[in-house]
């Protein structure tokens, strides 16, 4: 009898293993490309992220208490500017958003003619105005 030379077993991956490997590589590539796209378009997602800046503005009309003395000096009424809250939250969604100088960021102010609270006409009650970047001199 002649001795046959020993052959090394050949590793043949199963089709399931190959399929799992392909899906893993494609998934990793997809996640990397999606991350790059989100970073390039980050400004579109600013209002929906926690990165948008939220600022608490104290009401100047009531001093942040939310209450005012009534006309007789004894009765306590809710502040008509902040609706008794004492502050107003404003969310800046871009770098061009600044607090409205007319209402101080509250979105409401006391009308000088009538003496009643009304929405600020300059910011539309938002408390913020958008400033346009200055054009460079030519």
PyMOL commands that set and color helices and strands:
alter all, ss='L'
color gray80, all
select helices_A, chain A and resi 15-40+42-48
alter helices_A, ss='H'
color red, helices_A
select strands_A, chain A and resi 53-58+67-69+76-78+87-92+97-99+108-110+117-119+128-130
alter strands_A, ss='S'
color yellow, strands_A
deselect
rebuild
show_as cartoon
